[in-house]
Amino acid sequence: VWGHKTLSKFEESGHDNEIQRLPPEIANFMQLVELDLSRNDIPEIPESISFCRALQVADFSGNPLTRLPESFPELQNLTCLSVNDISLQALPENIGNLYNLPETIGALFNLKDLWLDGNQLAEIPQEVGNLKNLLCLDVSENKLECLPEEISGLTSLTDLLVSQNVLQVLPDGIGKLRRLSILKVDQNKLIQLTDSIGDCESLTELVLTENQLQSLPKSIGKLKKLNNLNADRNKLTSLPKEIGGCCSLNVFSVRDNRLCRIPPEISQATELHVLDVAGNRLTYLPLSLTTLKLKALWLSDNQSQPLLTFQTDTDPETGEKILTCVLLPQMPSEPGHQDNLPRCGALESLVNEMSDETWNERAVNRVSAIRFLEDEKDEEDNEMRTLLRRATPHPGELKNMKKTVENLRNDMNAAKGLDSNKNEVNNAIDRVTTSV
């Protein structure tokens, strides 16, 4: 096969092939455009691959590679490089260096997609900032402690995925990525979010789940195109009033934080349809929420319906009109259970802190005065068009938690010998599981 010099596509992917060596003769494929050797046992790519000057797509995913050949940047026509789920520990220093290579060679200047997820990378070389045409960079599931400031050079970038690393901060230069649309930094160790995030004017989706953020910058209100903001399971104690400036925000999820209040300015985000604030420390909601056309407002893990019946009240401290309901004040979950079962914290509180007055009894005793009204026009429009689903924070994970909740019921009943409260607990769990 290595003698077919006119071969344009070579595909030998999958564990059934078990290719253990890529010979230097790969250089004979001068007209090779697409090379797929994913999921084999290839430990090394020969330097001679640089002779495949026509190569545009290269997929080496799922091989036991630890390095890329230094000659790799000579593949000037490469537009898609996939090296995810291998054992890559470093990138060639000149992978994006346009200046230290001859003009006739270039250096991956046309690269549009770079998939490096699922490796062991501890750093990204600063030269990566020279990949001016790069659209998507995925470095998720690595060991990155920081991103180079030179990432600001990726002026064409639309998707930046850095989930499951150990980042504590994002570089200020990220604000220069004016075309960036999707930024996923979930499951890191972020302690703060740079103010320059507000300069990412094209951002539509920002995922900050499972970090250590205590606040969000005021500049977040400058993100006029932001549609989905998820900051679940952080340490947020407050939200900036500028959040109302996110005029395109449709889904906002901040569950399992330490919020004591929601700023009334959130009502200025007039496109907001899903608000998830379950697992916080709220005692009331701002009256201004009634001006929004909410389709779902989540206050508790036990909540069986996306919308609730509210009543007006007066804040004794400020004299302002507020909203309250049967699920407010929120019941704090046990600290030990929030980490292990983040979706079941309120259920644990229900077991440990069950009072004589049950949740159902409280609901009967409250006077219903205000209910969020659904927009009839919106309902008609929804019937006429196909719904474009995006990842919503709740109840999207209900299927994954069903088994966990059922196990929790068995463990709790066995360990604590619940008798008198058993029916109440089972009813709460049934409300969750029947929603799946």
N, C-alpha and C positions, 0 to 999 in steps of 0.2 A: 504493500500500500504506500510505502514511503517514496516510491518512484513516480507517483502520479503528480507531476508538477503542476497540472492545471486544476487540481482539486480546489474547489471554492468553499466547501462545507465539510467539516469532519466532526462527527458526533459519536462518542462512545461513553455515554453517561450511565450511571447505575451500578449498583454493587455486583450485579451478575457478570459484569465485564472484568472487574478486578485487575485493571491495568496497573502494573507496578512500576513501570518505567516509561518515560517519554524520551525517546532517543534523540540524539543531535540531528538526525536526518529530518526532523520536523522542519528544518531550514529549507528543504526542497519544495515545500508548499508555498511557492512565491506568490500564488494568486489566492491563497486561503483568506476567506472573508470572515467565516464564523467557525470557532473552535469550542466545542463543548466536551470537556473531560471531567465533569463534575461527578462526585461520589465514586471515586476509584481509590487506589492505594498509591498514588504517585507522590513520592517524597520530595521531588526536586524538578524544577523547570530548567531545561538547558539554556545557556546563554544564547545559543544559536537561534532561539525563537525570534530574535531581533530581525532576522532575515525575512520573516513573514510580514513584509511591509504593507500588504493590503488588508491585514487583519483589522476588523472593526469590532467584533464581539468575541470576548474570551471569558469562559466560565470554568474556573478551577475549584469551585465550591466543594466542600466535603472531602478534601484530600489532606493527607498529613504533611502539608507544606509548612515550613518554618520561615521561609524567606522567598522573596521574589528576585529574579535575576537582575543584576545591575543594569543590564542592557534593555530592560523592559521599557524605559521611556523612549526608546528609539521607535516604538510602534506608534508613529505619529497619526495614523488613521483610526486608532482605537477610540471607540465611542462608549463602549460598555465593558466594564471589568468587574467580574464577580469572583471574589475570593473570601466569601463568608463561610463560617463554620469550618475553619481549618485550624491551624496552630500558629498563625502568623504572629510574630513577636515584634517585628519592625518593618518599616517601609524603606525602600531605597531613598537616600537623601536627595537624589535628583529626580524624584518621581514627578515633581511639578516644576522643575527648574528650567525656565525658558532661556536663561542667560549663560549657563555654563556648558551648554551643548551647541554643536554646530547648527547653523540655521537650516541646513539640509535635513537634519534629523528631527529637530523640534523636541518636544517632550510631553506627550499625551495632551497636547493643546486642544484636541477635539473631544477629549473625554467628557461625556455627559452624565454617566452614572457610575458611581464608585461604591461598591458594596463590600464593606470590611467588617460586617457584624459577626459576632460569635468567634472572636479571636482572643489573643492575649496582649493586645497592644496597650502599652503604658503611656505612649505619647504619639502625637501626630507631628511629623516634621513641618517646620514653618514654610517649606517650599510648596506645600499643598496649596497655599494661597495663590499660586500662579496658574491654577487651573481655571482660567477665566470663563470657559464654556460649561463648567460643571453645573448640572441641574439638581442632582440628587447625591447626597453624601450620607451613607449609613455606617456609623461606627458603634452601633449598639452592642451590648454584651461584650465589652472589653474591660480593660482595667485603667481607663483614662482618668487621670487626676486633674487634668486641665486641657483646654483647647488653646492652640497658638493664637496670639493676637492677629497674626497674618491671615486668619480665616476671613478677615474683612475683605480680602481680595477676591473672594468667590462671588463676584457681583452678579452672576447669572443664577445663583443657587435659589431653588424654590423649596426643596425639602431637606431638612437637617434633622437626622435621627441620632440621638446620643443617649438613648435609654440604657439603663442598667450598667452604669459606670460608677465612678466614685468622685464625680465633679463636685466641688464646693462652690464654685462661682463660674459664671460665663464671662468671656472676654468682652470688654467694652466695644471692641470692634464689631461685634455682632450687629450693632445698630446700623452698620453700613450695608447690610444685606437688604436692600430696599425691595428686592423681588421675593424675599423669603415668604412662603405661604404656610408651611407646616413646620413647627418646631416641637419636637418631643424630647423632653429632658426628664422623664419620669424615672423613678427608682435610682436616684443619685443621692448626693449628700449636700445639695444646695442649701446654703445658709442665707443667701440673699440673691435677689434678681437684679441685675444691672439696670440702672435708669435708662440706658441706651436702648433697651428693648422697645421703648416707645417709638423709636425711629424706624422700626421694621414695619413700614407703612402698609405692606401687602399681606401681613400676617392674618390668616383666617383660623388657624387652629394652634392652640398653645396648651401643651400637656405638661403639668408640673407635679403630677401625682407622686406621692411617697418620697418627699424630700424633708428638709428641716427648716422650711421657710417660716418666719414669724410675721412677715408682712409682705405686701405687694407694693411695688413702687407707684407713686402717683402718675408717672408717665404712662402707665398702662392704659389710662384713659384716652391716649392719643391713637390707640389702635382702632381706627374707624371701620376696618373690614373684618375685625375679629368675630368669628361666628361661634367658636367652641372654646371655652376656657375651663380647664379641669385642674384643680389644685387640691384634690382629695388627700387626706392623710398627711397633712403637714402640721405645723404648730402655729397656724395663723391665729392671732388674737384680735385682729381688726382688719377691716377692708377700707381702702381709701375711697373717699366720696367721689373721686374722679372716675370710679368704675362706671358711673353713669354715662361717661363719654363714649363708651363702646357701643355705638349706636346700631351696630349690626349683630350684636351678641344674641345668639339664639339659645345656647345651652351653657349654663353656668353652674358648676358643681364644686362645692367646697365642703364636702361632708368629712366628718371625723377630724375636725380641727378644734380650736378653742375660742370660737367666736361668741361674744356676748351680745352683739347687736349687728343688725344689717343697716347700712346707711340708707336713709330715705332716697338719696340721689340715684339709687339703683333703678328707680322707676323711669329715669331718663333713657335707659336702654330699652327703647320701645319695642324692639323686635324680640325681646326675651320671652321664650315659651316654656323652658324647662329650668327650674331652680331647685337645686338639691343642697340643703343645708342640714341634713340629718347628722346626728352624732356631734353636735356642738353644745353650747351652753346658753342658748337663746331663751329669754323669758317672754319675749313678744316680737312681733314683726311690725315694720313701719306701715302706717295706713296707706302710704303712697303706692303700695303693691297692688291695690285694688284698681289702679289705672292701667295695669298691664293685662294683656290677653294671655295669661298663663294657661298652659295645657297640663302642666304637672308641677306640683310644689311638694317636695319630699322633706318631711320633718322627722321621720322615724323609720327604722328598719321594719317596724311592725305595721306600717301604714299599708292598708289594703287598697286604697283608691288614690289616684294621682292628684285629685283635688279635694279640699277639705271645706267644711263650713266654719266660718269665722264670726266672731263678734267683736264689736268695738269696745274699747276700754280707755281709761285715762292713765297715763304714766304719772304716778304720784310725785315723782321727782321733778319732772319738767312740765307737767300739765298738758302734754301733747296727746292727741288722739293716737291710739295704737290698735293693733289687731292681736287677738289671742284666740286660742282654740283648745280643744281637749288634749292636744299633744304638746302644749306649752304650759309651764316651762319644760324645757327638754330635760330628760333624766340622764345624768352622766353615766357612762358605762364604766365597768371595772377596768382599771389601767392594764391589768395583766391580760384581759381578754381582748382589748382593742387591737393589740398587735397580732394575736393569733387568729381572731375571728372578727375582722373589722366590720363585716356586714351583720354581725350578730350581737354587737355590744349592747344595744338597747334591749334585746331579748334577755340577756344576762341580768340587766338591771331589773327587768320585770320580775324575774325569779327571786333575786336577792332582796328587793325593796318593795315587794307586793304589800300594799296597805289594805285596810278593811274596805276602803272605798275603791272598787275596781275601776279599770278604765271605762268599761261599759256604763257603770253607774255614773261616772263623771260626765259622760256624754249625754245621758238623760237629763242630768241636773243643769246643764248649760243651756243658755238661751241663744238660739241661732239668729243672728241679725244680718250677717253679711256672707254672701257666697260669691266666689269668682264666677262671672258669667262668661260663657263661651261665645265667641263671635260667630253669629249665624252665617255671615258671609264667608268666613274662614272655613266653616264646616262644608259649605257648598263647594268652595274651591278645592278642598281636599278630596271630594268625591270625583271631581272632574280631572284631576291630574295625578300622575304617578308620584308617590312619595319617595324622595331620595333620602335613604336612611344614612345617618351618620352615627358614630359610636356615642351613645348616650349613657350617662353614668348609672342610671337606675331606670328600669329593672334589667338592663342588659346582662348583669352578672348573676341574676337570680337562678339561672339554670346551673351555674357553677356552684352556687351555695346551697342548693336544695339538699344534696346528700349530707353536707356538713351540718345543716340545721337539724336534719333528722337524727344524725349521730349525737348531736348536742342534747336533743330531747331524751334519748335513751340514757346518755351518761348522767344527765342531771337527775333524772328520776331514780336511777340506781344509786348514785352517790349521796344524794340529799334526802332520799325517801320522801319526796313530795307527795302529800295526800290531798289535803284540803285545797291546795293551789294547783293541783295537777291539771284540772280541766281548763283553768285560765291559761296556763302555759301552752297546753296542747292547742287551744283555740288560736292563740297568737301565732304559733308555728304553722297551723293549717292555713291561716290567712296569707302567710308568706309562700308556702309550697303550692297552694292552689293558683297563685299568680304566675307560676312558671309555665 
